[in-house]
Amino acid sequence: MTTTSPIGASTAASLASSSNPSGSTANASTGLSQNFNTFLTLLTTQLQNQDPLSPLDTNQFTQQLVSFSQVEQQINTNSNLQQLIALQGAGESISALPLVGQNIEYNSPTAAVASGGSANYVYTLPSNAAATTLEVTDAHGNVVYQASGETAAGSHVFSWNGKSAAGVQMPAGDYTLKVLAADNSNAAITANIASVGTVSSVGVQNNTASFTIGDMSIPMSQLVTVNPTLTQSN
């Protein structure tokens, strides 16, 4: 009679873990099903060819089935968490609907400029600076406007009219503000920069609620304030 060696618990665990429960839930479920079918085929073969004088230990069966059960529970947990995250994002998006058409300040140095339009930025210096230079760059990183900025510590508003230093109106697009500040010892000072824009819509992207400003999608987590008071300081 042909006999086979028992399927060890490590073999079953290997088949179960290869389902990758931390990855895509759908792929993990498919992988678990395929591996479980393989396990059953091997187990059936074992039972058909086991040595009558040394039957298989039922404790091994139990351990092997527990391994698959644990992976299945992990996959189900991941699936439930993904559903909860998706529902949370949808709920946040619905709650943000009243913000459509409102101006918001958000944590990003990039603002959307419409054709013939302008942009507003808010930059904050953590300490006094000896000199501050403001640069506006286009989507390709080209400097289109440059001016001196405020040097006092605190928040300052910079309103850019959308024109180059030569007075040429720049085309519609996304423009980024850079703040180059240094103290008396010429050490660089890092400023926090926010932008202001009008919300055209809200939605969910990658399970995260977001605002649409121009052609940009802004995560709700970047929201600073609604309808900020903008007093030009530079």
C-alpha positions as CSV (number, residue, x, y, z in Angstrom):
1,M,0.0,0.0,0.0
2,T,1.2,3.5,-0.8
3,T,1.4,5.8,2.2
4,T,1.9,9.5,2.4
5,S,3.4,11.7,5.0
6,P,1.0,13.8,7.0
7,I,0.4,17.4,6.1
8,G,2.1,19.3,8.8
9,A,0.6,22.4,10.5
10,S,3.4,24.4,8.9
11,T,2.3,23.3,5.4
12,A,-1.3,24.4,6.1
13,A,-0.1,27.7,7.6
14,S,2.1,28.3,4.5
15,L,-0.9,27.8,2.2
16,A,-3.1,30.0,4.4
17,S,-0.5,32.8,4.7
18,S,0.1,32.8,1.0
19,S,-3.4,34.3,0.6
20,N,-2.0,37.6,1.7
21,P,-4.8,38.9,4.0
22,S,-3.1,42.3,4.2
23,G,-3.4,42.9,0.5
24,S,-6.5,43.3,-1.7
25,T,-9.5,41.8,0.0
26,A,-10.9,40.3,-3.2
27,N,-7.5,38.8,-4.2
28,A,-6.9,37.5,-0.7
29,S,-10.3,35.8,-0.6
30,T,-9.7,34.2,-4.0
31,G,-6.3,33.0,-2.9
32,L,-7.6,31.6,0.4
33,S,-10.3,29.6,-1.5
34,Q,-7.8,28.2,-4.0
35,N,-5.3,27.3,-1.2
36,F,-8.0,25.7,0.9
37,N,-9.1,23.6,-2.1
38,T,-5.5,22.5,-2.5
39,F,-5.4,21.6,1.2
40,L,-8.5,19.5,1.0
41,T,-7.2,17.7,-2.1
42,L,-4.0,16.8,-0.2
43,L,-5.9,15.9,2.9
44,T,-8.2,13.5,0.9
45,T,-5.2,11.9,-0.7
46,Q,-3.7,11.4,2.7
47,L,-6.8,9.8,4.1
48,Q,-7.1,7.4,1.1
49,N,-3.5,6.4,1.4
50,Q,-2.8,6.5,5.2
51,D,-1.2,3.6,7.0
52,P,-3.9,1.7,8.9
53,L,-1.3,0.9,11.5
54,S,-0.5,4.5,12.0
55,P,-3.6,6.6,11.2
56,L,-3.3,10.4,10.9
57,D,-3.5,12.5,14.1
58,T,-6.8,14.4,14.2
59,N,-5.1,17.1,16.2
60,Q,-3.2,17.9,13.1
61,F,-6.4,18.3,11.1
62,T,-7.7,20.7,13.8
63,Q,-4.5,22.8,13.7
64,Q,-4.6,23.0,9.9
65,L,-8.2,24.1,9.8
66,V,-7.6,26.7,12.5
67,S,-4.8,28.2,10.4
68,F,-7.3,28.8,7.5
69,S,-9.9,30.0,9.9
70,Q,-7.6,32.6,11.3
71,V,-6.6,33.9,7.9
72,E,-10.3,34.1,6.8
73,Q,-11.1,36.2,9.9
74,Q,-8.2,38.6,9.0
75,I,-9.6,38.9,5.5
76,N,-13.1,39.6,6.8
77,T,-11.8,42.1,9.3
78,N,-9.9,44.0,6.5
79,S,-13.0,44.0,4.3
80,N,-15.2,45.4,7.1
81,L,-12.6,48.1,7.9
82,Q,-12.5,49.1,4.2
83,Q,-16.2,49.4,4.2
84,L,-16.2,51.6,7.3
85,I,-13.5,53.9,5.9
86,A,-15.5,54.2,2.7
87,L,-18.7,55.1,4.6
88,Q,-16.8,57.6,6.8
89,G,-15.4,59.3,3.6
90,A,-18.9,59.5,2.1
91,G,-20.3,60.9,5.4
92,E,-17.6,63.6,5.5
93,S,-18.3,64.5,1.9
94,I,-22.1,64.9,2.5
95,S,-21.4,67.1,5.6
96,A,-19.1,69.3,3.5
97,L,-21.8,70.0,0.9
98,P,-22.7,73.4,2.4
99,L,-19.1,74.6,1.7
100,V,-19.7,74.5,-2.1
101,G,-19.4,78.1,-3.4
102,Q,-17.6,79.2,-0.2
103,N,-14.0,80.4,0.1
104,I,-11.7,78.2,2.2
105,E,-8.2,78.5,3.4
106,Y,-6.3,75.2,3.0
107,N,-2.8,74.0,3.9
108,S,-1.1,74.0,0.5
109,P,1.2,76.6,-1.2
110,T,-0.6,76.0,-4.6
111,A,-3.6,77.9,-5.7
112,A,-5.8,77.6,-8.7
113,V,-5.9,80.7,-10.9
114,A,-8.7,81.1,-13.4
115,S,-8.3,82.9,-16.7
116,G,-7.8,86.6,-15.9
117,G,-8.0,85.8,-12.2
118,S,-5.8,86.2,-9.1
119,A,-4.7,84.2,-6.1
120,N,-4.5,84.6,-2.3
121,Y,-2.0,83.1,0.0
122,V,-1.4,83.2,3.7
123,Y,2.2,82.6,4.9
124,T,3.3,82.4,8.5
125,L,6.8,83.2,9.7
126,P,7.7,81.4,13.0
127,S,10.2,84.2,13.9
128,N,11.3,87.6,12.7
129,A,13.3,87.6,9.4
130,A,16.0,89.9,8.2
131,A,14.7,89.6,4.7
132,T,11.9,87.8,2.9
133,T,11.4,87.2,-0.8
134,L,8.1,85.9,-2.3
135,E,8.2,83.9,-5.5
136,V,5.3,82.7,-7.5
137,T,6.0,79.7,-9.8
138,D,3.9,78.0,-12.5
139,A,3.2,74.3,-12.9
140,H,6.7,73.9,-14.5
141,G,8.6,75.5,-11.7
142,N,9.3,78.7,-13.6
143,V,9.3,81.9,-11.5
144,V,6.6,84.2,-13.0
145,Y,6.5,86.8,-10.2
146,Q,8.8,88.0,-7.4
147,A,8.4,90.6,-4.6
148,S,9.6,91.4,-1.1
149,G,7.6,89.9,1.7
150,E,6.9,90.8,5.3
151,T,9.7,90.1,7.9
152,A,7.7,90.2,11.2
153,A,6.8,86.9,12.8
154,G,3.2,85.9,12.4
155,S,0.7,85.4,9.6
156,H,0.7,87.6,6.5
157,V,-1.6,87.7,3.4
158,F,-0.2,87.9,-0.1
159,S,-2.6,88.7,-2.9
160,W,-1.2,88.1,-6.4
161,N,-3.0,89.7,-9.3
162,G,-2.1,86.9,-11.7
163,K,0.3,89.0,-13.6
164,S,4.0,88.7,-14.2
165,A,6.5,91.3,-13.0
166,A,6.2,92.8,-16.5
167,G,2.4,93.2,-16.1
168,V,1.5,90.3,-18.4
169,Q,-1.5,88.3,-17.4
170,M,-0.6,84.7,-16.8
171,P,-2.7,81.9,-18.2
172,A,-5.1,79.9,-16.1
173,G,-3.4,77.2,-14.1
174,D,-2.0,76.2,-10.7
175,Y,0.5,78.6,-9.2
176,T,2.7,77.9,-6.2
177,L,4.0,80.5,-3.6
178,K,7.6,80.1,-2.3
179,V,8.7,82.1,0.7
180,L,12.5,82.6,1.0
181,A,13.2,84.0,4.4
182,A,16.4,84.3,6.4
183,D,17.4,85.7,9.8
184,N,20.2,88.1,10.7
185,S,22.8,85.2,10.6
186,N,21.5,84.3,7.1
187,A,20.0,81.1,8.4
188,A,16.9,80.0,6.5
189,I,13.5,80.4,8.1
190,T,10.8,77.9,7.0
191,A,7.4,79.5,6.6
192,N,4.1,77.7,6.6
193,I,2.1,78.5,3.5
194,A,-1.7,78.2,2.9
195,S,-3.8,79.1,-0.1
196,V,-7.4,80.4,-0.5
197,G,-9.8,79.2,-3.1
198,T,-13.5,78.7,-3.9
199,V,-15.0,75.2,-3.5
200,S,-16.7,74.1,-6.7
201,S,-17.6,70.6,-5.5
202,V,-17.0,68.0,-2.8
203,G,-16.4,64.3,-3.3
204,V,-14.6,61.2,-2.1
205,Q,-11.2,60.2,-3.5
206,N,-9.4,57.1,-2.2
207,N,-11.9,56.9,0.6
208,T,-11.0,60.4,1.7
209,A,-13.5,63.4,1.5
210,S,-12.0,66.2,-0.6
211,F,-12.8,69.6,-2.0
212,T,-12.4,70.6,-5.6
213,I,-10.9,74.0,-6.3
214,G,-10.2,74.7,-9.9
215,D,-8.7,71.5,-11.2
216,M,-7.2,70.6,-7.8
217,S,-8.6,68.0,-5.3
218,I,-7.9,69.1,-1.8
219,P,-8.3,66.6,1.1
220,M,-10.6,67.8,3.8
221,S,-7.8,67.2,6.3
222,Q,-6.1,70.3,4.8
223,L,-8.9,72.6,5.6
224,V,-7.8,75.6,7.8
225,T,-10.9,77.9,7.9
226,V,-14.0,78.8,6.0
227,N,-14.4,82.3,4.5
228,P,-11.1,83.6,5.9
229,T,-10.7,87.4,6.4
230,L,-8.0,88.5,3.9
231,T,-6.3,91.8,4.7
232,Q,-3.4,92.4,2.3
233,S,-0.2,92.7,4.2
234,N,2.0,92.4,1.2
